[in-house]
C-alpha cells in the first residue's frame, strides 16, 4: 500500500489545535523555569542543582544533552535512504552510557566539583583549565546557534513558520528557563521533554504501523537496508564505519568534559542510576523513533514530489509521514518534541558554559575574592549574554546566502571536538602524567584533524582502501580516518609525554593525589558534597507540572478526531498523569524518610 504523493498543504495540516498544543508546551516550559527560581541560592545550585538531583532528573538531562532535533531530520533522512544502519549511531550512545553506568558515572560524580572544567583544573592544572575553557565556550556557543538556526529553517520550510520569529521565540524561551531556575529548571524541563518526546514518538510509530499493515506489514514492505543505500556500500566500509561510530560515541560520552552530566546527581548511586536510565532510553528509543522514516521509504518513495521546494526533501521524511497519519492536534505535539530536542541541548549547554565562564575564568582569574552573591549575579549576566549571542549567531546564519558557513562550522566542530575530548577521556584512567600532556595532545589532535580534512580526498581514500568509492563512501572514509587517527595521535602522544616526564611539582603532585582520592571515594548520604536538600521538594514540584500538562493533554481529546485520534491524546494525557501520581507517591516517601533521618540525627 502506498500513500498519495500529492503535495501536502501546510495550512491544512498544522491546524489551530496544533498551534494551541505547541503554545501550551512553551508555556509549561517557562512555568518550570519560574517554579524552580526559588530553588537557587548559590552557584552550586545554579550550575549543578546543588548536587542534589535524583536519578530520573539527572538521567533525563544526561539523555537529552546527547539528543538533538537532528534525529528527526538528518538521522531520519539516513533511515529513509539507508534503513536500519542508523541504529548503530544511537546504540553506540547506549554503549557509551552503559560504560558510564559500569564505570565512569561514579568517577565523574566523585570529582566533587561544580563545573567539569574545575575537574580538569584539579587533574591537569591551571593552564589546561584556561585552554579547555576557551575552547569549550566558543565551540558550545556556535553549536547552539547552529542548532537554533537549523530548527528555524526547518520549521520555516515545512510548516511555513517565520524563521526569525521561530529563532527568537525559542532562543528567548531557553534563555528565560536557564536564567530563572538555572540547572534545576534545565533538568526539570529535560525530564518533561523526555516524557513528551517518548509519548509522541510512540504514537507516531503506532499510527505508522497501522497505516502500513502492522509489524508484519512493516517487515514485508520496508527494506531494512534502505531503499537505495547500504546495499551499494560494501561490507568493509559498513563495518569500519560502525566501528568508528562506536569508538567516537564511547569517547564522546566517557570524558571529563562531559562529567557535568552527573555532577548534579545526589550521590554516587543516583549518578549510576541516571546513567542506566540514559542507557535504556538509547537502546529502546531508536527502535521506536525510526519506524516512521523507514516506513516512509515504502509509503512515500518520492519525497521530492511532496516537498518540491526543499533542497533536501529526504530530511523531512519523519514529518512527511506524520503529516499523513497523525490526528489533528498531534502535529503540535510532534513539533513540541522537535523543539524539546533543540531546547534541551541549548539550555544544558547555555547553563554549562555560563558555569564554566563564571567558575573557571571570572572567579579564578578576574575576581578570586568574589562572594556567592556576586558570582550569582555574574552567572545571570553571563547567561543573558551567551543566550543573546546564540540568538544573534542563529539570526546571522539565516542572513547568509546558501549554507556555506553552516557547513564550515559543523566541520569545525567535528575537527575540534575529538582532539579536545581524547585527553579528557584519559584524565580519570591515567594517574601519572605531566600537565603539559593534555594541552599538547589537544594541539597535535587539531593539527591531525585539519591534515585529515585537507589530505583525505576521495581519490586518496580510494587508494587507501583499495576500492572504488562513491561520494558517500568517500565521506564515510573521512570520518573513519579522522576518528581513528585522532585516537592514535591523541592517546599515543599522551603516553609519550608520560614516558618523557612523569614528575610533577610537589604542590601539583599533592593536588593530583587528592583528586584521585576523591575519584575513588563514593559520595554517600551525609557527605559534605552529597545533596543536602529535602529531595521531596523537587519531586513535588515536577509532579504538579506533569499533572497540569497531562490534564491539558486529556482536554485535547475533545478535538474533533476519529476515535483513534482521541485515544492517542487520552494515552498521552493519562501517561503524564500516571507519572505525576508516581512522583507524588515517591515524594511522600522521601519526605517521610527525610523526617525520620532528621529525628534520628537530632537525637
C-alpha positions as CSV (number, residue, x, y, z in Angstrom):
1,X,0.0,0.0,0.0
2,X,1.3,3.5,-0.9
3,X,0.3,6.9,0.1
4,X,-0.5,9.6,-2.4
5,X,2.4,11.8,-3.3
6,X,0.2,14.9,-3.7
7,X,1.8,18.0,-2.2
8,X,1.0,18.4,1.4
9,X,-0.7,21.7,2.2
10,X,0.7,23.1,5.4
11,X,-2.3,25.2,6.1
12,X,-4.4,22.1,6.1
13,X,-2.2,20.0,8.3
14,X,-0.8,22.4,11.0
15,X,-4.1,23.5,12.5
16,X,-5.2,25.9,15.1
17,X,-5.3,23.0,17.5
18,X,-1.7,22.2,16.8
19,X,-0.7,25.8,17.5
20,X,-2.6,25.6,20.8
21,X,-0.7,22.4,21.8
22,X,2.6,24.0,20.8
23,X,1.8,27.2,22.6
24,X,0.9,25.2,25.7
25,X,4.2,23.4,25.6
26,X,6.2,26.6,25.6
27,X,4.0,28.0,28.5
28,X,4.7,24.9,30.6
29,X,8.4,25.1,29.9
30,X,8.5,28.7,31.0
31,X,6.4,27.8,34.1
32,X,9.1,25.2,35.1
33,X,11.8,28.0,35.0
34,X,9.6,30.2,37.2
35,X,8.6,27.4,39.6
36,X,12.3,26.5,40.3
37,X,13.6,30.0,40.7
38,X,13.4,29.7,44.5
39,X,15.5,26.5,44.5
40,X,18.6,28.5,43.6
41,X,20.6,30.3,46.3
42,X,24.2,29.8,45.2
43,X,26.4,28.9,42.2
44,X,26.3,25.2,43.1
45,X,22.5,25.3,42.9
46,X,22.6,27.4,39.7
47,X,25.1,25.4,37.8
48,X,24.6,21.8,39.0
49,X,21.4,21.8,41.1
50,X,23.4,21.8,44.3
51,X,24.4,18.2,43.6
52,X,21.0,17.2,44.9
53,X,19.1,15.8,41.9
54,X,17.5,12.4,41.9
55,X,18.5,9.8,39.3
56,X,15.5,10.3,37.0
57,X,16.2,14.1,36.7
58,X,19.9,13.7,36.2
59,X,19.3,10.8,33.8
60,X,16.8,12.7,31.7
61,X,19.2,15.6,31.4
62,X,22.1,13.3,30.5
63,X,20.0,11.7,27.8
64,X,18.6,15.0,26.4
65,X,22.1,16.6,26.1
66,X,23.1,13.8,23.8
67,X,19.9,14.0,21.8
68,X,19.0,16.7,19.2
69,X,16.4,17.5,16.6
70,X,18.8,16.1,14.0
71,X,17.2,12.8,14.9
72,X,14.0,14.0,13.2
73,X,15.8,15.5,10.2
74,X,19.3,14.3,9.2
75,X,19.1,10.9,11.0
76,X,15.6,10.4,9.7
77,X,16.9,11.0,6.2
78,X,19.6,8.4,6.8
79,X,16.9,5.9,7.9
80,X,14.7,6.8,4.9
81,X,17.6,6.2,2.5
82,X,19.8,3.5,4.1
83,X,17.5,1.8,6.6
84,X,18.5,0.3,9.9
85,X,22.2,1.2,9.8
86,X,21.3,4.5,11.5
87,X,20.6,2.5,14.7
88,X,24.4,1.9,15.0
89,X,24.9,5.5,15.9
90,X,22.2,5.5,18.7
91,X,23.2,2.1,20.0
92,X,26.8,3.4,20.2
93,X,25.4,6.1,22.5
94,X,23.7,3.4,24.5
95,X,27.1,1.5,24.8
96,X,28.7,4.8,25.9
97,X,26.1,5.3,28.7
98,X,26.4,1.6,29.7
99,X,30.1,2.2,30.3
100,X,29.1,5.3,32.3
101,X,26.9,3.1,34.4
102,X,29.6,0.4,34.9
103,X,32.5,2.7,35.5
104,X,32.7,6.4,34.8
105,X,29.5,7.9,36.1
106,X,30.6,7.2,39.6
107,X,34.1,8.6,39.0
108,X,32.7,11.8,37.4
109,X,30.3,12.4,40.3
110,X,33.1,11.7,42.8
111,X,35.2,14.5,41.3
112,X,33.2,16.7,43.8
113,X,33.3,19.9,41.6
114,X,30.7,22.4,40.4
115,X,31.8,22.5,36.7
116,X,33.6,19.9,34.6
117,X,36.4,22.3,33.9
118,X,37.1,22.5,37.6
119,X,37.8,18.8,37.4
120,X,40.2,19.5,34.5
121,X,42.0,22.0,36.7
122,X,42.3,19.6,39.6
123,X,43.7,16.9,37.3
124,X,45.7,18.9,34.8
125,X,46.4,22.3,36.4
126,X,45.5,25.9,35.8
127,X,46.9,26.2,32.2
128,X,44.7,23.4,31.0
129,X,41.8,25.0,32.8
130,X,42.0,28.1,30.6
131,X,42.8,26.1,27.4
132,X,39.7,23.9,27.9
133,X,37.6,26.9,29.0
134,X,38.3,28.9,25.9
135,X,37.9,26.0,23.5
136,X,34.7,24.8,25.1
137,X,32.8,28.1,25.4
138,X,33.1,29.3,21.8
139,X,32.5,25.8,20.4
140,X,29.4,25.3,22.5
141,X,28.0,28.7,21.8
142,X,28.4,28.4,18.0
143,X,27.0,24.9,18.1
144,X,23.9,26.2,19.9
145,X,23.5,28.9,17.3
146,X,23.7,26.4,14.5
147,X,21.1,24.1,16.2
148,X,18.8,27.1,16.7
149,X,19.2,28.2,13.1
150,X,18.6,24.7,11.7
151,X,15.4,24.5,13.8
152,X,14.2,27.8,12.5
153,X,15.0,26.9,8.8
154,X,13.3,23.5,9.2
155,X,10.1,24.9,10.6
156,X,10.0,27.7,8.0
157,X,10.4,25.2,5.2
158,X,8.0,22.6,6.4
159,X,5.3,24.5,8.5
160,X,5.6,28.0,7.0
161,X,6.7,29.4,10.3
162,X,8.6,32.7,10.1
163,X,12.3,31.7,10.6
164,X,13.4,34.8,12.5
165,X,10.3,34.6,14.8
166,X,11.0,30.9,15.5
167,X,14.6,31.6,16.3
168,X,13.9,34.5,18.6
169,X,11.0,32.8,20.5
170,X,12.9,29.6,21.0
171,X,16.1,31.4,22.0
172,X,14.3,33.6,24.5
173,X,12.4,30.7,26.0
174,X,15.7,28.8,26.5
175,X,17.3,31.9,28.0
176,X,14.5,32.5,30.4
177,X,14.4,28.9,31.6
178,X,18.1,28.9,32.3
179,X,18.1,32.5,33.8
180,X,15.3,31.9,36.3
181,X,15.9,28.4,37.5
182,X,19.5,27.5,36.5
183,X,20.4,23.8,36.4
184,X,17.2,23.0,38.4
185,X,14.9,24.3,35.7
186,X,17.1,22.9,32.9
187,X,16.9,19.4,34.4
188,X,13.3,19.6,35.3
189,X,12.4,20.7,31.8
190,X,14.6,17.9,30.4
191,X,12.5,15.4,32.3
192,X,9.2,16.7,31.0
193,X,10.7,16.9,27.5
194,X,11.9,13.2,27.7
195,X,8.3,12.2,28.5
196,X,6.8,14.3,25.8
197,X,9.4,13.0,23.3
198,X,8.8,9.4,24.1
199,X,5.0,9.7,24.1
200,X,4.7,11.4,20.7
201,X,7.2,9.1,19.0
202,X,5.3,6.0,20.3
203,X,2.1,7.5,19.0
204,X,3.8,8.3,15.6
205,X,5.2,4.7,15.4
206,X,1.8,3.1,16.2
207,X,-0.1,5.2,13.6
208,X,2.6,4.5,11.0
209,X,2.5,0.8,11.7
210,X,-1.3,0.9,11.4
211,X,-1.1,2.5,8.0
212,X,1.5,0.0,6.7
213,X,-0.2,-3.1,7.9
214,X,1.2,-3.6,11.4
215,X,4.6,-5.1,12.4
216,X,4.2,-7.9,9.8
217,X,3.4,-5.4,7.1
218,X,6.4,-3.3,8.1
219,X,8.9,-6.2,7.7
220,X,7.2,-7.3,4.4
221,X,7.3,-3.9,2.7
222,X,10.1,-2.0,4.2
223,X,13.7,-2.9,3.2
224,X,15.8,-2.8,6.4
225,X,18.9,-2.0,4.2
226,X,17.2,1.1,2.8
227,X,15.6,1.9,-0.5
228,X,18.8,3.0,-2.2
229,X,21.6,2.9,0.4
230,X,23.6,0.3,2.2
231,X,23.3,-2.4,-0.4
232,X,25.6,-0.4,-2.6
233,X,28.1,0.2,0.2
234,X,30.5,-2.7,0.6
235,X,30.5,-4.5,3.9
236,X,34.1,-3.4,4.5
237,X,33.1,0.2,4.6
238,X,29.9,-0.5,6.6
239,X,31.8,-2.4,9.4
240,X,34.6,0.2,9.6
241,X,32.0,3.0,9.7
242,X,30.1,1.3,12.5
243,X,33.4,0.6,14.4
244,X,34.4,4.2,14.1
245,X,31.0,5.5,15.2
246,X,31.0,3.2,18.3
247,X,34.5,4.4,19.3
248,X,33.6,8.0,18.6
249,X,30.4,7.9,20.7
250,X,32.1,6.0,23.5
251,X,34.8,8.7,23.8
252,X,32.1,11.5,23.5
253,X,30.2,10.2,26.5
254,X,33.1,9.0,28.7
255,X,35.4,12.0,29.1
256,X,35.9,14.5,31.9
257,X,34.4,17.5,30.0
258,X,31.1,15.6,29.9
259,X,31.2,14.7,33.6
260,X,28.8,17.6,34.0
261,X,26.0,15.1,33.2
262,X,26.5,13.6,36.6
263,X,27.7,16.4,38.8
264,X,24.1,17.3,39.6
265,X,23.3,13.8,40.9
266,X,22.6,13.5,44.7
267,X,25.3,10.8,45.3
268,X,27.2,8.1,43.5
269,X,24.3,5.7,43.5
270,X,22.0,8.2,41.9
271,X,24.6,9.1,39.3
272,X,24.9,5.4,38.3
273,X,21.1,5.0,38.1
274,X,21.0,8.2,35.9
275,X,23.5,6.6,33.5
276,X,21.4,3.4,33.4
277,X,18.2,5.4,32.5
278,X,20.1,7.1,29.6
279,X,21.4,3.6,28.5
280,X,17.9,2.2,28.4
281,X,16.5,5.2,26.5
282,X,19.2,5.0,23.9
283,X,18.7,1.2,23.3
284,X,14.9,1.3,23.3
285,X,14.2,4.7,21.8
286,X,15.8,4.4,18.3
287,X,13.7,1.3,17.6
288,X,10.6,3.5,18.1
289,X,12.0,6.7,16.5
290,X,12.9,5.3,13.1
291,X,9.8,3.3,12.3
292,X,8.1,6.3,10.6
293,X,11.0,7.4,8.3
294,X,11.9,3.8,7.4
295,X,8.2,3.1,6.6
296,X,8.2,6.4,4.6
297,X,10.7,4.8,2.1
298,X,7.9,2.5,1.1
299,X,4.9,4.7,1.7
300,X,6.3,7.9,0.1
301,X,9.0,6.7,-2.3
302,X,9.4,10.2,-3.9
303,X,9.8,12.7,-1.2
304,X,10.7,15.5,-3.7
305,X,7.2,15.2,-5.1
306,X,5.7,16.0,-1.6
307,X,8.1,18.9,-0.8
308,X,9.3,20.1,-4.3
309,X,10.8,23.3,-2.9
310,X,13.1,21.8,-0.4
311,X,16.8,21.4,-1.2
312,X,17.0,18.2,0.9
313,X,13.4,16.7,0.9
314,X,14.5,13.4,2.4
315,X,15.3,15.3,5.7
316,X,11.5,15.8,6.2
317,X,10.8,12.1,5.9
318,X,9.7,11.9,9.5
319,X,7.4,14.9,9.3
320,X,6.0,13.9,5.9
321,X,4.7,10.5,7.2
322,X,3.4,12.1,10.4
323,X,1.6,14.8,8.5
324,X,-0.4,12.0,6.8
325,X,-1.0,9.6,9.7
326,X,-1.3,11.7,12.9
327,X,-4.7,13.1,14.1
328,X,-5.5,16.8,14.3
329,X,-3.6,18.4,17.1
330,X,-0.9,15.7,17.3
331,X,1.4,17.5,14.9
332,X,1.6,20.2,17.6
333,X,3.0,17.5,20.0
334,X,5.5,16.4,17.3
335,X,6.6,20.0,16.9
336,X,6.9,20.2,20.7
337,X,9.1,17.1,20.6
338,X,11.3,18.7,18.0
339,X,11.5,21.9,19.9
340,X,12.3,19.9,23.0
341,X,15.2,18.2,21.3
342,X,16.8,21.5,20.4
343,X,15.9,23.4,23.6
344,X,17.3,20.6,25.8
345,X,20.7,20.8,24.1
346,X,20.6,24.6,24.2
347,X,19.6,25.1,27.8
348,X,22.0,22.5,29.1
349,X,24.8,23.9,27.0
350,X,24.0,27.5,28.0
351,X,23.9,26.7,31.7
352,X,27.1,24.7,31.5
353,X,29.0,27.3,29.5
354,X,27.9,30.1,31.8
355,X,29.1,28.0,34.8
356,X,32.4,27.4,33.1
357,X,32.9,31.1,32.4
358,X,32.0,32.2,35.9
359,X,33.7,29.5,37.9
360,X,36.8,28.9,35.7
361,X,37.5,32.4,34.4
362,X,35.7,35.2,36.3
363,X,36.2,33.6,39.7
364,X,39.7,32.2,39.2
365,X,41.3,34.9,37.0
366,X,39.3,38.1,37.4
367,X,37.6,38.2,40.8
368,X,39.0,35.4,43.2
369,X,37.7,37.4,46.2
370,X,34.1,37.5,44.8
371,X,31.4,36.2,47.2
372,X,28.5,33.9,46.2
373,X,26.1,36.9,45.7
374,X,28.5,38.4,43.2
375,X,29.1,35.1,41.4
376,X,25.3,34.5,41.2
377,X,24.9,37.9,39.5
378,X,27.8,37.2,37.2
379,X,26.2,33.8,36.3
380,X,22.9,35.5,35.4
381,X,24.6,38.2,33.4
382,X,26.7,35.6,31.6
383,X,23.5,33.5,30.9
384,X,21.8,36.5,29.3
385,X,25.0,37.4,27.3
386,X,25.6,34.0,26.0
387,X,21.9,33.4,25.2
388,X,21.8,36.7,23.3
389,X,25.0,35.7,21.4
390,X,23.4,32.4,20.4
391,X,20.3,34.1,19.1
392,X,22.4,36.6,17.1
393,X,24.5,33.8,15.6
394,X,21.4,31.9,14.6
395,X,19.9,35.1,13.0
396,X,23.2,35.9,11.3
397,X,23.4,32.4,9.8
398,X,19.9,33.0,8.4
399,X,21.1,36.1,6.5
400,X,23.8,34.2,4.6
401,X,23.2,33.1,1.0
402,X,23.4,29.3,1.0
403,X,24.7,27.2,3.9
404,X,28.5,27.6,3.4
405,X,29.2,28.9,6.9
406,X,26.7,26.4,8.3
407,X,28.7,23.6,6.7
408,X,32.1,25.1,7.7
409,X,31.1,25.4,11.3
410,X,29.8,21.9,11.5
411,X,33.1,20.7,10.1
412,X,35.0,23.0,12.6
413,X,33.0,21.5,15.5
414,X,33.9,18.0,14.3
415,X,37.6,18.9,13.9
416,X,37.8,20.5,17.4
417,X,35.7,18.1,19.4
418,X,37.7,14.9,19.1
419,X,41.2,16.4,19.9
420,X,39.6,18.1,23.0
421,X,37.9,15.1,24.5
422,X,40.7,12.5,24.0
423,X,42.9,13.8,26.8
424,X,39.7,14.5,28.8
425,X,38.9,10.8,28.4
426,X,42.3,9.7,29.7
427,X,42.1,12.0,32.7
428,X,40.5,9.6,35.1
429,X,42.3,6.5,33.9
430,X,45.9,7.6,33.6
431,X,47.1,8.7,37.1
432,X,50.6,9.8,36.4
433,X,51.2,12.4,33.7
434,X,52.6,15.8,33.3
435,X,50.1,18.7,33.0
436,X,51.5,19.6,29.5
437,X,50.5,16.2,28.2
438,X,46.9,17.4,28.0
439,X,47.2,20.7,26.1
440,X,49.9,19.4,23.8
441,X,47.7,16.4,22.9
442,X,44.9,18.9,22.0
443,X,47.3,20.8,19.7
444,X,48.6,17.7,18.0
445,X,45.0,16.4,17.6
446,X,43.9,19.7,16.0
447,X,46.8,19.5,13.6
448,X,45.9,15.9,12.7
449,X,42.2,16.8,12.2
450,X,43.0,19.6,9.7
451,X,45.5,17.4,8.0
452,X,42.9,14.6,7.6
453,X,40.4,17.1,6.2
454,X,42.9,18.5,3.7
455,X,44.6,15.3,2.6
456,X,42.0,12.6,2.7
457,X,40.4,13.4,-0.7
458,X,38.1,10.9,-2.5
459,X,41.0,9.8,-4.7
460,X,43.3,9.2,-1.8
461,X,40.5,7.4,0.1
462,X,40.1,5.0,-2.9
463,X,43.8,4.3,-2.9
464,X,43.9,3.8,0.9
465,X,41.0,1.3,0.9
466,X,41.9,-0.3,-2.4
467,X,38.3,0.2,-3.6
468,X,36.4,2.3,-6.0
469,X,34.3,4.6,-3.7
470,X,31.1,6.5,-4.3
471,X,30.9,10.1,-2.9
472,X,29.1,8.9,0.2
473,X,31.6,6.1,0.8
474,X,34.4,8.7,0.5
475,X,32.7,10.8,3.1
476,X,32.4,7.8,5.4
477,X,36.1,7.2,4.8
478,X,37.0,10.7,6.0
479,X,35.0,10.0,9.2
480,X,36.7,6.6,9.7
481,X,40.2,8.0,9.2
482,X,39.5,11.1,11.2
483,X,38.2,9.3,14.3
484,X,40.9,6.5,14.3
485,X,43.9,8.9,13.6
486,X,42.7,11.3,16.3
487,X,42.6,8.5,18.8
488,X,46.0,7.2,17.8
489,X,47.6,10.6,17.8
490,X,46.0,11.8,20.9
491,X,46.4,8.7,23.0
492,X,49.9,8.0,21.5
493,X,51.2,11.4,22.3
494,X,49.7,11.5,25.7
495,X,51.6,8.3,26.7
496,X,54.8,9.5,25.0
497,X,54.5,12.6,27.2
498,X,54.0,10.4,30.3
499,X,57.1,8.4,29.5
500,X,59.2,11.6,28.9
501,X,58.1,13.4,32.1
502,X,56.3,11.6,34.9
503,X,57.2,14.0,37.8
504,X,55.1,17.0,38.9
505,X,56.0,19.8,41.2
506,X,55.3,18.9,44.9
507,X,52.2,21.1,45.1
508,X,50.7,19.7,41.9
509,X,51.6,16.2,43.0
510,X,49.5,16.7,46.1
511,X,46.6,18.2,44.2
512,X,46.5,15.2,41.8
513,X,46.8,12.8,44.7
514,X,43.8,14.5,46.4
515,X,41.9,14.4,43.1
516,X,42.2,10.7,42.7
517,X,41.4,10.1,46.4
518,X,38.1,11.9,45.8
519,X,37.5,10.0,42.5
520,X,38.0,6.7,44.3
521,X,35.7,7.6,47.2
522,X,31.9,7.2,46.8
523,X,29.7,10.2,47.5
524,X,27.2,8.9,50.0
525,X,24.4,10.4,52.2
526,X,25.9,12.6,54.8
527,X,29.0,13.5,52.9
528,X,29.7,17.2,52.6
529,X,29.3,17.1,48.8
530,X,26.2,14.9,48.8
531,X,22.8,16.5,48.2
532,X,21.6,18.2,51.4
533,X,18.2,19.5,50.4
534,X,14.9,17.6,51.0
535,X,14.5,15.6,47.8
536,X,10.8,15.5,48.1
537,X,10.6,19.2,47.2
538,X,11.9,18.6,43.6
539,X,9.6,15.6,43.2
540,X,6.5,17.6,44.4
541,X,7.2,20.5,42.0
542,X,7.7,18.3,38.9
543,X,4.7,16.1,39.8
544,X,2.5,19.2,39.8
545,X,3.8,20.4,36.4
546,X,3.3,16.8,34.9
547,X,-0.2,16.7,36.4
548,X,-1.2,20.0,34.8
549,X,0.3,19.2,31.4
550,X,-1.3,15.7,31.5
551,X,-4.7,17.3,32.3
552,X,-4.2,19.6,29.3
553,X,-3.5,16.6,27.0
554,X,-6.7,14.9,28.2
555,X,-8.6,18.0,27.2
556,X,-7.2,17.7,23.7
557,X,-9.1,14.5,23.4
558,X,-12.1,16.8,22.8
559,X,-10.7,17.9,19.4
560,X,-12.9,16.6,16.6
561,X,-10.9,13.4,15.6
562,X,-11.7,9.8,14.8
563,X,-11.7,7.6,17.9
564,X,-8.1,6.6,17.3
565,X,-7.0,10.2,17.5
566,X,-8.9,10.8,20.7
567,X,-7.4,7.6,22.2
568,X,-3.9,8.9,21.3
569,X,-4.5,12.1,23.3
570,X,-6.0,10.1,26.2
571,X,-2.9,7.8,26.1
572,X,-0.6,10.8,26.3
573,X,-2.5,12.6,29.0
574,X,-3.1,9.6,31.1
575,X,0.6,8.6,30.9
576,X,1.6,12.0,32.2
577,X,-0.9,11.9,35.0
578,X,0.2,8.4,35.9
579,X,3.8,9.6,36.1
580,X,2.7,12.6,38.2
581,X,0.9,10.3,40.6
582,X,4.0,8.0,40.9
583,X,6.2,11.1,41.6
584,X,3.7,12.3,44.2
585,X,3.8,8.9,46.0
586,X,7.6,8.9,45.7
587,X,7.7,12.4,47.1
588,X,5.7,11.4,50.2
589,X,8.0,8.5,50.9
590,X,11.1,10.8,50.5
591,X,9.5,13.3,52.9
592,X,8.9,10.6,55.5
593,X,12.4,9.3,55.2
594,X,13.9,12.9,55.5
595,X,11.8,13.5,58.6
596,X,12.9,10.2,60.2
597,X,16.6,10.9,59.4
598,X,16.2,14.4,60.9
599,X,14.7,12.9,64.1
600,X,17.5,10.3,64.3
601,X,20.3,12.8,63.8
602,X,18.8,15.2,66.4
603,X,18.5,12.5,69.0
